[in-house]
């Protein structure tokens, strides 16, 4: 099983797609496992482009105990897919484009996620913040991680759809 995961990870990394870039970074191992469990690898390896607000492992660790394990169960695939696609925007929006949209919209910009819900982007000083439909916030901790099919912005908290 380890050899299979290693070869899959290696092929993702060589591709340099969003999944490939995330697979090559230990800070996203929980996200990569979740993407695999939700069968979203093919989607996030496709042409896109996509903008992914990618929770780090530390972000997943902030969830109540048992949440991640519960979401990774096969019977929770639909819920997991909803949570993951809530972190994705169709199109490539680098940090400059995000900040520009926020500033042009009086300090906050509402974006439609691939999941179908809305996420509000705003600034707190120089930090880009995300506010989910439940009012929870997350901070972009690393912006503009380039991939062949889009861009990744690492975030410090998992955001949740309604």
C-alpha positions, -999 to 999 in steps of 0.1 A, spaced: 0 0 0 28 24 8 45 17 -25 12 24 -43 7 58 -25 43 67 -32 40 60 -70 7 79 -71 23 109 -53 53 108 -75 31 110 -107 11 139 -92 43 158 -83 57 154 -118 25 168 -133 28 201 -113 -10 204 -113 -27 216 -81 -28 180 -68 8 175 -78 20 206 -61 0 198 -29 13 162 -29 48 175 -30 43 196 2 41 178 35 19 207 49 -9 195 27 -9 157 33 -43 158 50 -58 178 21 -43 154 -4 -58 124 15 -92 141 15 -90 149 -22 -82 112 -29 -111 100 -6 -135 123 -24 -124 112 -58 -115 148 -68 -80 140 -80 -91 138 -117 -110 171 -114 -81 190 -97 -57 175 -123 -78 187 -152 -72 218 -172 -90 242 -149 -80 268 -142 -88 267 -105 -80 288 -74 -77 266 -43 -77 280 -8 -59 250 6 -61 243 43 -28 232 58 -26 202 81 -26 226 110 -59 240 97 -74 205 97 -61 199 132 -82 228 145 -114 209 136 -132 191 165 -116 157 172 -129 130 149 -141 154 122 -114 146 97 -116 108 103 -154 110 99 -152 129 67 -127 104 52 -151 75 56 -167 63 24 -202 70 36 -192 107 41 -180 112 5 -207 136 -4 -201 158 27 -164 157 21 -168 166 -15 -189 196 -5 -164 208 20 -135 205 -4 -152 221 -34 -162 250 -11 -124 258 -10 -122 261 -48 -130 289 -72 -133 284 -110 -106 305 -126 -71 315 -117 -70 344 -92 -35 353 -79 -31 374 -48 -30 406 -69 -63 398 -85 -79 389 -51 -67 421 -35 -78 442 -65 -113 426 -63 -116 433 -26 -105 469 -30 -128 475 -60 -158 462 -40 -155 485 -10 -134 461 12 -150 428 6 -156 405 -24 -181 377 -25 -169 348 -46 -190 318 -58 -172 285 -50 -173 254 -71 -195 239 -44 -221 266 -52 -219 285 -19 -204 320 -14 -172 329 4 -164 365 13 -128 377 8 -116 408 27 -84 423 40 -72 426 76 -43 449 72 -23 432 45 -38 397 51 -64 382 29 -92 368 50 -120 344 40 -153 344 58 -175 313 52 -213 311 52 -213 303 89 -193 334 98 -160 316 105 -128 332 92 -95 319 78 -63 338 69 -42 332 38 -8 323 52 9 316 18 -2 330 -15 5 324 -51 17 288 -51 17 282 -89 4 251 -106 -1 243 -143 -38 245 -139 -43 273 -114 -30 287 -82 -30 276 -45 -33 299 -15 -26 282 18 -51 290 46 -49 285 84 -85 273 90 -109 250 72 -139 270 59 -173 253 59 -203 257 36 -238 263 50 
